[in-house]
Amino acid sequence: MAIADHLRTMVRMAVTRYRPDRDAWYLDFIDEDGKRRNLYGGKTRGEAEVALALRVSKLAVVRAGLVSRQQYELSQWAQSDVSKMLDEYLRSLRGRRRTDKHVREVERMVRVWIAATKVGVLDDVFASATEAWLSDGLDDERQWSYRTRNAYLSAVSGFMSWLVKHGRLAVNPLLCIPVLNTAEDERNPSRSLTQDEFAALLDASPDRRLYYLFGGRMGLRWSETARLKWAQIDGDYLLLDAASTKNRRADPLPIPSVIQSALAHHPRKSDKVFAGSPTTQTWKRDLVRAGIIRFADAELKPTTQRFACHNLIGYETHDGQVDRKCLRKTFCTHLASAGVDLRTAQRLMRHSDPRLTANIYTDPALLDMRGAVESLGADAPQTRPRIA
């Protein structure tokens, strides 16, 4: 039967009716499964007639076999407002108990993408436009790092995957965009502190010595240290709460003796170990006092130095950036320098993949490569003869 015949049949079988008890107009029709339906159409007859026309067109094309019901639903979702879909996605993330910080960051990155690519409805999403936007972020004045570019791609692609899972899209259109290898980024990566530099940092900041020890001698993230509570310290073990860790795992970590000694003299003013975390300005000041970084202009006034520390300008370093994440990298690198095997280091760092431990958080500049090759000696090691 032609689609026109289906439409004529649907028009005869579908009508609008006024219901005085509801003071509204309702649609009366037989759906694609052959069941009679009575649905709200609107407050006026005009609204109901428009709603009925849309229903009739759907029934006609589905019954005529031109498209499947799923294809028709996807075509309807294609005209949906992306911003409204994003609001649903964010509610879903909160329902899955993602942290407020994570939800805010996902929302920020996706809304930046929506504005930059001028996406209004789902039908406006194209991989080519998104890939061009990501490429521009690396090249223009924003000068994204590979990691930042990958973070934007992950946030937007995660949103698209959620739409696919909930039947709003047939496929994720962004799956064809590759993830860049952060190891190939030409920027100065975060580096590890040497043993002497870490000791100098602790001496230069006695009030924050314990805070830095948790990062450099246990590998805690900056935010994890800030959230530490006395109840999490059980003897010589630290019990991390799954809700406060990045990988959502409750991992018991051994507390080294140097931290146990510092904890014994640390005042207990509340249920939290630390009243607050050091600011970026304070962190940079401590690095300057420790001699790890220095100001490009040694004659700067104290007020100008404070401004420079706060805005991360006006100082010099070498062999990579010394940011707050370098404490965690310092811990991992010092484990490798001490001969700790990769599997143990991975567990202490709480990484899901040993490649992350070995390739990202171990600084090869501090490894004793000469000592490793010299340890072989002049004589070839004894081996068993090859069996033919």
C-alpha positions in Angstrom: 0.0 0.0 0.0 1.4 3.4 -0.9 2.2 5.9 1.8 -0.7 8.2 0.6 -3.1 5.3 1.1 -1.8 4.8 4.6 -2.2 8.4 5.4 -5.8 8.4 4.2 -6.5 5.3 6.3 -4.8 6.8 9.4 -6.8 10.0 9.0 -10.1 8.1 9.0 -9.1 6.1 12.0 -7.4 9.0 14.0 -9.5 11.8 15.5 -9.3 14.5 18.1 -11.8 14.6 20.9 -12.5 17.2 23.6 -12.7 15.9 27.2 -14.7 18.3 29.4 -13.6 16.4 32.5 -9.9 17.3 31.7 -10.7 20.6 29.9 -8.3 19.5 27.1 -8.2 17.8 23.7 -7.1 14.2 23.3 -5.9 12.1 20.4 -7.8 8.9 19.6 -5.9 6.6 17.2 -4.6 3.1 16.6 -0.9 2.7 17.0 1.6 0.7 14.9 0.9 -2.4 17.1 -2.8 -2.2 16.5 -3.7 -0.9 19.9 -6.2 1.9 20.4 -4.5 4.9 22.2 -5.9 8.0 23.8 -3.2 10.6 24.5 -3.2 14.2 25.6 -3.1 16.6 22.6 -3.2 20.1 24.0 -5.4 22.7 25.5 -6.8 23.8 22.1 -8.1 22.0 19.1 -5.3 23.5 16.9 -2.6 22.0 19.2 -4.3 18.6 19.1 -4.6 18.6 15.3 -0.9 19.4 14.9 0.0 16.6 17.4 -2.3 14.2 15.6 -0.7 15.0 12.2 2.7 14.2 13.6 1.4 10.9 15.0 -0.3 10.0 11.7 2.8 10.7 9.7 4.9 8.5 11.9 2.3 5.6 11.8 2.1 5.9 8.0 5.9 5.7 7.3 6.3 2.9 9.8 3.4 0.8 8.5 4.4 1.4 4.9 7.8 -0.2 5.8 9.8 2.9 4.7 11.6 3.0 8.0 11.6 1.0 11.2 10.2 2.3 14.4 13.7 2.7 15.8 14.8 4.6 12.8 11.9 6.9 13.1 12.5 7.5 16.8 16.2 8.3 16.0 15.1 10.8 13.4 12.9 12.5 15.9 15.7 12.6 18.5 18.0 14.1 15.9 16.1 17.4 16.2 16.4 17.5 20.0 18.2 20.4 21.8 21.7 19.3 22.7 21.7 21.5 25.8 18.7 19.8 27.2 20.2 16.4 26.5 23.3 17.6 28.3 21.3 18.5 31.4 19.9 14.9 31.4 23.4 13.5 31.1 24.7 15.5 34.0 21.8 14.3 36.2 22.8 10.8 35.2 26.4 11.4 36.3 25.2 12.7 39.6 23.0 9.6 40.0 26.1 7.4 39.4 27.7 9.3 42.3 30.3 11.1 40.3 31.9 13.9 42.3 30.6 17.4 42.0 34.0 18.5 40.7 33.9 15.9 37.9 30.4 16.8 36.9 31.3 20.5 36.8 34.3 19.9 34.7 32.4 17.7 32.2 29.7 20.3 31.9 32.3 23.1 31.3 34.1 21.2 28.6 30.9 20.0 26.8 29.4 23.5 26.8 32.7 24.9 25.4 32.4 22.3 22.6 28.7 23.2 22.0 29.5 26.9 21.7 32.7 26.4 19.6 31.1 24.0 17.0 27.7 25.8 17.0 25.8 22.6 17.8 22.1 23.3 18.3 20.5 19.9 17.8 21.9 16.4 17.7 21.8 16.4 13.9 24.4 19.1 14.0 27.1 16.9 15.5 29.8 16.1 12.9 33.2 14.4 13.6 34.9 16.7 11.1 33.8 19.9 12.9 34.8 18.5 16.3 38.2 17.3 15.0 38.9 20.7 13.5 38.0 22.4 16.8 40.4 20.1 18.7 43.1 20.8 16.2 42.7 24.5 16.5 43.0 24.2 20.3 46.5 22.8 19.8 47.6 25.5 17.3 46.0 28.8 18.2 46.6 31.1 21.2 45.1 28.5 23.6 48.0 26.2 23.0 46.4 23.1 24.6 48.6 20.3 25.7 47.8 16.8 24.3 46.4 15.9 27.7 44.0 18.9 27.6 42.9 18.0 24.1 42.3 14.4 25.0 40.3 15.5 28.1 37.9 17.6 25.9 37.5 14.7 23.5 36.8 12.2 26.3 34.2 14.5 27.9 32.3 15.1 24.6 32.6 11.5 23.4 31.4 10.2 26.8 28.3 12.4 26.3 27.8 11.0 22.8 28.1 7.4 24.1 25.5 8.1 26.8 23.1 9.3 24.0 23.7 6.0 22.1 23.1 3.9 25.2 19.8 5.7 25.8 18.6 5.4 22.2 19.1 9.0 21.2 21.8 8.3 18.6 22.5 5.3 16.4 26.3 5.5 16.8 28.8 7.7 18.5 30.0 10.0 15.6 33.2 10.9 17.5 34.7 7.4 17.7 36.7 8.0 14.6 38.7 10.8 16.3 42.0 9.4 17.6 43.4 10.0 21.1 46.8 11.6 20.9 49.8 10.1 22.6 50.7 12.5 25.5 54.3 11.2 25.5 54.8 12.9 22.2 53.8 16.3 23.5 56.6 18.8 23.0 55.7 20.8 26.1 57.8 20.6 29.3 56.2 17.7 31.2 56.0 17.6 35.0 59.3 16.3 36.4 60.3 14.5 39.6 62.3 16.1 42.4 65.6 14.6 43.3 66.3 13.3 46.8 68.2 16.5 47.7 65.5 18.8 46.2 62.7 17.0 48.1 64.7 17.3 51.4 65.3 21.0 50.7 61.6 21.5 50.1 60.7 19.9 53.5 63.3 22.0 55.3 62.1 25.2 53.6 58.4 24.6 54.6 58.3 23.2 58.2 54.6 24.2 58.5 53.7 22.2 55.4 56.3 19.4 55.8 53.7 16.7 56.7 51.4 17.8 53.8 54.3 17.4 51.3 55.4 14.1 52.9 52.0 12.5 52.1 52.6 13.3 48.4 56.3 12.6 48.1 56.5 9.5 50.4 53.0 7.9 50.0 52.0 9.1 46.6 48.7 10.8 47.7 47.1 13.2 45.3 46.9 16.9 46.4 43.1 16.7 46.9 43.3 13.3 48.7 45.7 14.8 51.3 43.4 17.8 51.8 40.5 15.4 52.6 42.4 13.2 55.0 40.6 12.4 58.3 42.1 11.1 61.5 39.6 8.2 61.4 41.3 6.9 58.2 44.6 6.3 60.1 44.5 2.8 61.5 47.8 2.1 63.2 50.5 2.0 60.5 48.0 1.9 57.6 46.0 4.6 55.9 42.5 3.5 54.8 41.5 5.6 51.8 37.8 6.1 51.3 36.5 4.9 47.9 34.3 8.0 47.6 37.3 10.3 47.8 39.8 8.5 45.5 40.1 9.0 41.7 39.8 5.3 40.9 36.9 4.7 43.4 38.8 2.0 45.3 39.3 1.7 49.0 43.0 0.9 49.2 44.9 0.4 52.5 48.3 2.0 52.2 51.2 1.4 54.6 52.3 4.6 56.4 56.1 5.0 56.4 57.8 5.7 59.7 58.8 9.2 58.7 55.1 10.1 58.4 54.1 8.2 61.5 56.6 10.3 63.5 55.3 13.6 62.0 51.7 12.6 62.7 52.5 11.9 66.4 53.4 15.6 66.8 50.7 17.0 64.5 47.9 18.8 66.4 44.4 17.5 66.2 42.1 20.5 65.9 39.2 18.7 64.0 38.3 15.4 62.5 40.4 16.4 59.4 44.2 16.1 59.5 44.7 19.4 57.7 42.7 22.5 58.1 43.3 23.4 54.4 45.6 22.7 51.5 48.5 25.0 50.5 47.6 27.4 47.7 49.5 27.5 44.4 51.1 30.7 45.5 52.4 29.1 48.7 53.6 26.1 46.8 55.7 28.3 44.5 57.1 30.3 47.4 58.2 27.1 49.1 59.9 26.0 45.8 61.7 29.4 45.6 62.9 29.1 49.3 64.1 25.6 48.6 66.2 26.8 45.6 64.3 24.5 43.2 63.1 27.4 41.1 64.3 30.9 41.1 63.0 34.3 39.9 64.3 35.4 36.5 64.8 38.9 38.0 66.5 38.5 41.4 65.8 42.2 42.2 62.0 41.9 42.2 60.2 43.5 45.1 58.5 41.2 47.6 55.1 42.3 46.4 56.0 41.6 42.8 57.4 38.2 43.8 54.1 37.3 45.4 52.3 38.4 42.2 54.7 36.3 40.1 54.1 33.2 42.3 50.4 33.6 42.2 50.2 33.9 38.4 53.0 31.4 37.7 55.2 33.9 35.8 58.5 35.5 36.3 60.4 32.4 37.5 62.8 29.9 35.9 63.2 26.2 36.3 64.9 23.4 34.3 64.2 19.9 33.1 60.4 20.2 33.2 57.7 21.8 35.2 57.6 21.6 39.0 53.9 21.6 39.6 51.9 20.1 42.5 51.7 16.8 40.6 55.4 16.4 40.8 55.2 15.1 44.4 53.3 12.1 43.2 55.8 11.6 40.4 58.6 12.0 42.9 57.3 9.2 45.0 57.0 6.8 42.0 60.4 7.7 40.6 62.1 7.3 44.0 60.5 3.8 44.3 62.0 2.9 40.9 65.4 4.3 42.0 65.3 2.2 45.2 64.8 -0.9 43.1 61.1 -1.5 43.9 59.6 -3.8 41.3 56.9 -2.4 38.9 54.1 -4.5 40.3 54.6 -3.2 43.8 55.0 0.4 42.6 51.8 0.1 40.6 49.8 -1.0 43.7 51.3 1.8 45.8 50.4 4.3 43.1 47.0 2.7 42.8 47.2 2.6 39.0 45.0 0.3 36.9 47.7 -0.1 34.2 51.4 -0.6 34.9 52.2 1.4 31.8 51.0 4.5 33.5 53.3 3.8 36.4 56.3 3.1 34.2 55.9 5.6 31.3 54.2 8.6 32.9 55.0 8.7 36.6 58.6 7.4 36.5 61.1 10.1 35.5 63.9 8.4 33.5 66.2 11.4 34.1 66.6 10.3 37.8 67.1 6.6 37.2 70.6 5.2 37.6 71.0 3.9 34.0 74.8 3.9 34.2 74.8 1.9 37.4 72.4 -0.6 35.7 74.7 -1.3 32.8 77.9 -1.3 34.9 76.3 -3.9 37.2 76.6 -6.5 34.4 80.4 -6.4 34.6 82.9 -7.5 32.0 82.1 -11.2 32.0 79.1 -12.5 30.2 76.5 -14.1 32.5 76.3 -17.8 32.7 73.5 -19.3 30.6 72.3 -22.8 29.8 73.3 -24.2 26.5 70.7 -23.9 23.8 68.9 -27.2 23.2 68.6 -27.9 19.5 
